[in-house]
Amino acid sequence: MKYLLVFIVLFIAIWLFRKGQREEEREAARKARPVPPKAPPAVGAPQAMLRCAQCGLHLPATDAIAGPDGVYCSVAHRRAAESAR
C-alpha cells in the first residue's frame, strides 16, 4: 500500500512538471509570433467647407444651416442675421 501511495505522488509530480513545461512552450510560441500591424482608421471622403455668414467659422457642408443670405453655423446666427435685415 505504501508503494502505491508513493507511485501516485510521483505520477502527479511528473504530470504537473510536464504540464508546466507545455504551458511555458505555448507562452514562448505566442510571444514569438509577429504581431499584425493595426489597420489605419477609416477616413471618409473630404467634405466641402462653408463659411458662416455671421461669424466666419468654417464648417462642413453637412453641418451648415441654410439661411436667406448664406449658410450659418447655428440657428442662433441665422436668426441674428434675419433680425438684422
N, CA, C and O atoms as a GROMACS GRO file, in nm:
protein
  340
    1MET      N    1   0.082  -0.119   0.000
    1MET     CA    2   0.000   0.000   0.000
    1MET      C    3   0.087   0.126   0.000
    1MET      O    4   0.055   0.226  -0.063
    2LYS      N    5   0.199   0.118   0.073
    2LYS     CA    6   0.290   0.231   0.081
    2LYS      C    7   0.348   0.263  -0.056
    2LYS      O    8   0.366   0.380  -0.091
    3TYR      N    9   0.378   0.161  -0.134
    3TYR     CA   10   0.436   0.182  -0.267
    3TYR      C   11   0.333   0.240  -0.364
    3TYR      O   12   0.369   0.317  -0.454
    4LEU      N   13   0.209   0.206  -0.347
    4LEU     CA   14   0.103   0.262  -0.430
    4LEU      C   15   0.090   0.412  -0.406
    4LEU      O   16   0.072   0.488  -0.500
    5LEU      N   17   0.097   0.455  -0.280
    5LEU     CA   18   0.089   0.596  -0.246
    5LEU      C   19   0.210   0.672  -0.303
    5LEU      O   20   0.193   0.782  -0.356
    6VAL      N   21   0.328   0.616  -0.293
    6VAL     CA   22   0.449   0.678  -0.349
    6VAL      C   23   0.436   0.688  -0.501
    6VAL      O   24   0.472   0.790  -0.559
    7PHE      N   25   0.385   0.584  -0.565
    7PHE     CA   26   0.366   0.585  -0.710
    7PHE      C   27   0.268   0.695  -0.752
    7PHE      O   28   0.292   0.765  -0.850
    8ILE      N   29   0.158   0.709  -0.679
    8ILE     CA   30   0.059   0.811  -0.713
    8ILE      C   31   0.117   0.951  -0.697
    8ILE      O   32   0.096   1.037  -0.782
    9VAL      N   33   0.189   0.975  -0.588
    9VAL     CA   34   0.251   1.106  -0.565
    9VAL      C   35   0.353   1.135  -0.674
    9VAL      O   36   0.359   1.246  -0.726
   10LEU      N   37   0.434   1.036  -0.709
   10LEU     CA   38   0.534   1.052  -0.814
   10LEU      C   39   0.468   1.080  -0.949
   10LEU      O   40   0.514   1.164  -1.025
   11PHE      N   41   0.360   1.009  -0.978
   11PHE     CA   42   0.288   1.028  -1.103
   11PHE      C   43   0.231   1.170  -1.111
   11PHE      O   44   0.242   1.235  -1.216
   12ILE      N   45   0.172   1.220  -1.003
   12ILE     CA   46   0.116   1.355  -1.001
   12ILE      C   47   0.227   1.459  -1.016
   12ILE      O   48   0.208   1.558  -1.087
   13ALA      N   49   0.341   1.439  -0.952
   13ALA     CA   50   0.452   1.533  -0.963
   13ALA      C   51   0.504   1.540  -1.106
   13ALA      O   52   0.529   1.650  -1.157
   14ILE      N   53   0.519   1.427  -1.171
   14ILE     CA   54   0.566   1.425  -1.310
   14ILE      C   55   0.463   1.491  -1.402
   14ILE      O   56   0.498   1.567  -1.492
   15TRP      N   57   0.335   1.463  -1.378
   15TRP     CA   58   0.228   1.521  -1.459
   15TRP      C   59   0.227   1.674  -1.446
   15TRP      O   60   0.215   1.744  -1.546
   16LEU      N   61   0.240   1.725  -1.325
   16LEU     CA   62   0.242   1.870  -1.304
   16LEU      C   63   0.366   1.934  -1.367
   16LEU      O   64   0.357   2.043  -1.424
   17PHE      N   65   0.481   1.867  -1.357
   17PHE     CA   66   0.604   1.918  -1.417
   17PHE      C   67   0.590   1.930  -1.568
   17PHE      O   68   0.626   2.032  -1.626
   18ARG      N   69   0.537   1.825  -1.631
   18ARG     CA   70   0.523   1.826  -1.777
   18ARG      C   71   0.417   1.927  -1.822
   18ARG      O   72   0.431   1.989  -1.927
   19LYS      N   73   0.312   1.943  -1.743
   19LYS     CA   74   0.209   2.041  -1.775
   19LYS      C   75   0.267   2.183  -1.772
   19LYS      O   76   0.235   2.265  -1.858
   20GLY      N   77   0.351   2.211  -1.674
   20GLY     CA   78   0.416   2.341  -1.665
   20GLY      C   79   0.507   2.368  -1.783
   20GLY      O   80   0.512   2.480  -1.834
   21GLN      N   81   0.578   2.265  -1.827
   21GLN     CA   82   0.666   2.282  -1.943
   21GLN      C   83   0.585   2.313  -2.069
   21GLN      O   84   0.625   2.398  -2.149
   22ARG      N   85   0.473   2.244  -2.087
   22ARG     CA   86   0.391   2.269  -2.205
   22ARG      C   87   0.336   2.411  -2.205
   22ARG      O   88   0.331   2.475  -2.310
   23GLU      N   89   0.295   2.462  -2.089
   23GLU     CA   90   0.244   2.599  -2.081
   23GLU      C   91   0.354   2.700  -2.112
   23GLU      O   92   0.328   2.802  -2.176
   24GLU      N   93   0.476   2.674  -2.067
   24GLU     CA   94   0.588   2.763  -2.098
   24GLU      C   95   0.617   2.765  -2.247
   24GLU      O   96   0.647   2.869  -2.304
   25GLU      N   97   0.608   2.646  -2.311
   25GLU     CA   98   0.631   2.639  -2.455
   25GLU      C   99   0.524   2.717  -2.531
   25GLU      O  100   0.554   2.786  -2.628
   26ARG      N  101   0.399   2.705  -2.488
   26ARG     CA  102   0.291   2.778  -2.554
   26ARG      C  103   0.311   2.929  -2.538
   26ARG      O  104   0.290   3.005  -2.633
   27GLU      N  105   0.352   2.971  -2.420
   27GLU     CA  106   0.373   3.114  -2.395
   27GLU      C  107   0.487   3.167  -2.481
   27GLU      O  108   0.478   3.276  -2.537
   28ALA      N  109   0.595   3.089  -2.493
   28ALA     CA  110   0.708   3.131  -2.576
   28ALA      C  111   0.668   3.138  -2.723
   28ALA      O  112   0.709   3.230  -2.794
   29ALA      N  113   0.588   3.044  -2.768
   29ALA     CA  114   0.543   3.045  -2.907
   29ALA      C  115   0.452   3.164  -2.932
   29ALA      O  116   0.457   3.224  -3.040
   30ARG      N  117   0.369   3.198  -2.836
   30ARG     CA  118   0.278   3.311  -2.851
   30ARG      C  119   0.357   3.442  -2.858
   30ARG      O  120   0.322   3.530  -2.936
   31LYS      N  121   0.462   3.454  -2.778
   31LYS     CA  122   0.544   3.575  -2.780
   31LYS      C  123   0.626   3.585  -2.908
   31LYS      O  124   0.657   3.695  -2.953
   32ALA      N  125   0.662   3.472  -2.967
   32ALA     CA  126   0.745   3.471  -3.087
   32ALA      C  127   0.666   3.506  -3.212
   32ALA      O  128   0.724   3.546  -3.313
   33ARG      N  129   0.533   3.491  -3.208
   33ARG     CA  130   0.452   3.523  -3.325
   33ARG      C  131   0.458   3.673  -3.354
   33ARG      O  132   0.452   3.755  -3.262
   34PRO      N  133   0.469   3.708  -3.480
   34PRO     CA  134   0.469   3.851  -3.513
   34PRO      C  135   0.329   3.910  -3.491
   34PRO      O  136   0.228   3.846  -3.520
   35VAL      N  137   0.326   4.030  -3.440
   35VAL     CA  138   0.200   4.099  -3.416
   35VAL      C  139   0.157   4.165  -3.546
   35VAL      O  140   0.234   4.242  -3.603
   36PRO      N  141   0.035   4.137  -3.593
   36PRO     CA  142  -0.008   4.200  -3.718
   36PRO      C  143  -0.024   4.351  -3.697
   36PRO      O  144  -0.071   4.395  -3.592
   37PRO      N  145   0.014   4.429  -3.797
   37PRO     CA  146   0.000   4.575  -3.782
   37PRO      C  147  -0.147   4.615  -3.776
   37PRO      O  148  -0.232   4.554  -3.840
   38LYS      N  149  -0.173   4.717  -3.698
   38LYS     CA  150  -0.310   4.766  -3.686
   38LYS      C  151  -0.348   4.842  -3.812
   38LYS      O  152  -0.268   4.915  -3.869
   39ALA      N  153  -0.472   4.823  -3.854
   39ALA     CA  154  -0.521   4.893  -3.972
   39ALA      C  155  -0.540   5.041  -3.940
   39ALA      O  156  -0.585   5.075  -3.830
   40PRO      N  157  -0.507   5.127  -4.033
   40PRO     CA  158  -0.529   5.270  -4.007
   40PRO      C  159  -0.678   5.298  -3.995
   40PRO      O  160  -0.759   5.228  -4.056
   41PRO      N  161  -0.716   5.399  -3.919
   41PRO     CA  162  -0.859   5.428  -3.905
   41PRO      C  163  -0.920   5.470  -4.037
   41PRO      O  164  -0.857   5.535  -4.120
   42ALA      N  165  -1.044   5.432  -4.055
   42ALA     CA  166  -1.113   5.465  -4.180
   42ALA      C  167  -1.137   5.616  -4.187
   42ALA      O  168  -1.184   5.678  -4.091
   43VAL      N  169  -1.104   5.672  -4.298
   43VAL     CA  170  -1.121   5.816  -4.319
   43VAL      C  171  -1.223   5.834  -4.430
   43VAL      O  172  -1.212   5.774  -4.537
   44GLY      N  173  -1.322   5.918  -4.405
   44GLY     CA  174  -1.425   5.943  -4.504
   44GLY      C  175  -1.375   6.033  -4.616
   44GLY      O  176  -1.264   6.086  -4.611
   45ALA      N  177  -1.458   6.048  -4.714
   45ALA     CA  178  -1.424   6.136  -4.826
   45ALA      C  179  -1.423   6.281  -4.779
   45ALA      O  180  -1.497   6.317  -4.687
   46PRO      N  181  -1.340   6.364  -4.839
   46PRO     CA  182  -1.336   6.505  -4.799
   46PRO      C  183  -1.471   6.573  -4.824
   46PRO      O  184  -1.541   6.541  -4.920
   47GLN      N  185  -1.504   6.666  -4.736
   47GLN     CA  186  -1.630   6.738  -4.750
   47GLN      C  187  -1.602   6.885  -4.783
   47GLN      O  188  -1.497   6.940  -4.750
   48ALA      N  189  -1.698   6.944  -4.847
   48ALA     CA  190  -1.686   7.087  -4.877
   48ALA      C  191  -1.700   7.166  -4.747
   48ALA      O  192  -1.786   7.136  -4.665
   49MET      N  193  -1.614   7.266  -4.730
   49MET     CA  194  -1.619   7.351  -4.611
   49MET      C  195  -1.684   7.484  -4.650
   49MET      O  196  -1.649   7.546  -4.750
   50LEU      N  197  -1.779   7.525  -4.568
   50LEU     CA  198  -1.851   7.650  -4.592
   50LEU      C  199  -1.824   7.747  -4.477
   50LEU      O  200  -1.792   7.705  -4.366
   51ARG      N  201  -1.838   7.876  -4.506
   51ARG     CA  202  -1.811   7.979  -4.405
   51ARG      C  203  -1.942   8.037  -4.354
   51ARG      O  204  -2.030   8.072  -4.432
   52CYS      N  205  -1.955   8.046  -4.222
   52CYS     CA  206  -2.074   8.104  -4.162
   52CYS      C  207  -2.080   8.252  -4.199
   52CYS      O  208  -1.980   8.324  -4.187
   53ALA      N  209  -2.196   8.297  -4.245
   53ALA     CA  210  -2.213   8.436  -4.287
   53ALA      C  211  -2.212   8.532  -4.168
   53ALA      O  212  -2.190   8.652  -4.186
   54GLN      N  213  -2.235   8.483  -4.048
   54GLN     CA  214  -2.240   8.568  -3.929
   54GLN      C  215  -2.104   8.581  -3.862
   54GLN      O  216  -2.056   8.692  -3.839
   55CYS      N  217  -2.040   8.468  -3.830
   55CYS     CA  218  -1.915   8.474  -3.752
   55CYS      C  219  -1.790   8.435  -3.831
   55CYS      O  220  -1.679   8.460  -3.784
   56GLY      N  221  -1.805   8.377  -3.949
   56GLY     CA  222  -1.690   8.341  -4.030
   56GLY      C  223  -1.632   8.204  -4.001
   56GLY      O  224  -1.528   8.168  -4.056
   57LEU      N  225  -1.695   8.128  -3.916
   57LEU     CA  226  -1.648   7.993  -3.882
   57LEU      C  227  -1.661   7.902  -4.003
   57LEU      O  228  -1.764   7.903  -4.071
   58HIS      N  229  -1.559   7.824  -4.031
   58HIS     CA  230  -1.566   7.726  -4.139
   58HIS      C  231  -1.618   7.594  -4.082
   58HIS      O  232  -1.570   7.548  -3.978
   59LEU      N  233  -1.716   7.535  -4.151
   59LEU     CA  234  -1.775   7.410  -4.105
   59LEU      C  235  -1.811   7.324  -4.225
   59LEU      O  236  -1.828   7.376  -4.336
   60PRO      N  237  -1.823   7.192  -4.204
   60PRO     CA  238  -1.859   7.103  -4.315
   60PRO      C  239  -1.998   7.138  -4.369
   60PRO      O  240  -2.085   7.184  -4.296
   61ALA      N  241  -2.016   7.114  -4.497
   61ALA     CA  242  -2.144   7.146  -4.562
   61ALA      C  243  -2.259   7.067  -4.501
   61ALA      O  244  -2.372   7.114  -4.500
   62THR      N  245  -2.232   6.948  -4.450
   62THR     CA  246  -2.338   6.867  -4.390
   62THR      C  247  -2.388   6.926  -4.258
   62THR      O  248  -2.500   6.898  -4.217
   63ASP      N  249  -2.306   7.008  -4.190
   63ASP     CA  250  -2.345   7.068  -4.062
   63ASP      C  251  -2.399   7.210  -4.078
   63ASP      O  252  -2.450   7.268  -3.982
   64ALA      N  253  -2.390   7.266  -4.196
   64ALA     CA  254  -2.431   7.406  -4.218
   64ALA      C  255  -2.583   7.418  -4.220
   64ALA      O  256  -2.654   7.326  -4.262
   65ILE      N  257  -2.631   7.532  -4.173
   65ILE     CA  258  -2.775   7.562  -4.171
   65ILE      C  259  -2.800   7.672  -4.274
   65ILE      O  260  -2.743   7.781  -4.267
   66ALA      N  261  -2.884   7.640  -4.370
   66ALA     CA  262  -2.910   7.734  -4.479
   66ALA      C  263  -2.999   7.848  -4.432
   66ALA      O  264  -3.092   7.828  -4.353
   67GLY      N  265  -2.970   7.966  -4.479
   67GLY     CA  266  -3.048   8.084  -4.446
   67GLY      C  267  -3.069   8.169  -4.571
   67GLY      O  268  -3.022   8.131  -4.678
   68PRO      N  269  -3.138   8.283  -4.559
   68PRO     CA  270  -3.168   8.365  -4.676
   68PRO      C  271  -3.043   8.432  -4.736
   68PRO      O  272  -3.038   8.454  -4.857
   69ASP      N  273  -2.945   8.463  -4.654
   69ASP     CA  274  -2.825   8.533  -4.703
   69ASP      C  275  -2.700   8.446  -4.704
   69ASP      O  276  -2.589   8.498  -4.714
   70GLY      N  277  -2.714   8.316  -4.694
   70GLY     CA  278  -2.598   8.227  -4.695
   70GLY      C  279  -2.619   8.112  -4.599
   70GLY      O  280  -2.732   8.074  -4.568
   71VAL      N  281  -2.509   8.057  -4.553
   71VAL     CA  282  -2.516   7.945  -4.459
   71VAL      C  283  -2.463   7.990  -4.323
   71VAL      O  284  -2.382   8.082  -4.314
   72TYR      N  285  -2.511   7.925  -4.219
   72TYR     CA  286  -2.476   7.963  -4.083
   72TYR      C  287  -2.434   7.839  -4.004
   72TYR      O  288  -2.468   7.726  -4.039
   73CYS      N  289  -2.360   7.865  -3.896
   73CYS     CA  290  -2.311   7.754  -3.813
   73CYS      C  291  -2.413   7.711  -3.709
   73CYS      O  292  -2.404   7.601  -3.656
   74SER      N  293  -2.510   7.797  -3.679
   74SER     CA  294  -2.612   7.763  -3.579
   74SER      C  295  -2.742   7.836  -3.611
   74SER      O  296  -2.744   7.931  -3.689
   75VAL      N  297  -2.848   7.789  -3.549
   75VAL     CA  298  -2.978   7.853  -3.567
   75VAL      C  299  -2.975   7.995  -3.509
   75VAL      O  300  -3.040   8.084  -3.564
   76ALA      N  301  -2.903   8.016  -3.400
   76ALA     CA  302  -2.895   8.147  -3.338
   76ALA      C  303  -2.832   8.249  -3.434
   76ALA      O  304  -2.876   8.363  -3.439
   77HIS      N  305  -2.731   8.209  -3.506
   77HIS     CA  306  -2.668   8.301  -3.601
   77HIS      C  307  -2.761   8.329  -3.719
   77HIS      O  308  -2.764   8.441  -3.771
   78ARG      N  309  -2.836   8.228  -3.761
   78ARG     CA  310  -2.931   8.251  -3.870
   78ARG      C  311  -3.039   8.349  -3.827
   78ARG      O  312  -3.077   8.438  -3.903
   79ARG      N  313  -3.089   8.332  -3.703
   79ARG     CA  314  -3.191   8.424  -3.652
   79ARG      C  315  -3.137   8.566  -3.636
   79ARG      O  316  -3.206   8.664  -3.664
   80ALA      N  317  -3.012   8.575  -3.592
   80ALA     CA  318  -2.950   8.707  -3.576
   80ALA      C  319  -2.935   8.778  -3.710
   80ALA      O  320  -2.954   8.899  -3.718
   81ALA      N  321  -2.903   8.704  -3.814
   81ALA     CA  322  -2.888   8.762  -3.947
   81ALA      C  323  -3.025   8.804  -4.002
   81ALA      O  324  -3.037   8.907  -4.068
   82GLU      N  325  -3.128   8.723  -3.974
   82GLU     CA  326  -3.262   8.757  -4.023
   82GLU      C  327  -3.316   8.881  -3.952
   82GLU      O  328  -3.383   8.963  -4.015
   83SER      N  329  -3.288   8.896  -3.823
   83SER     CA  330  -3.338   9.012  -3.748
   83SER      C  331  -3.261   9.140  -3.782
   83SER      O  332  -3.313   9.250  -3.763
   84ALA      N  333  -3.138   9.127  -3.831
   84ALA     CA  334  -3.057   9.242  -3.866
   84ALA      C  335  -3.100   9.302  -4.000
   84ALA      O  336  -3.064   9.416  -4.030
   85ARG      N  337  -3.175   9.231  -4.078
   85ARG     CA  338  -3.217   9.281  -4.210
   85ARG      C  339  -3.317   9.386  -4.198
   85ARG      O  340  -3.363   9.439  -4.299
   0.00000   0.00000   0.00000
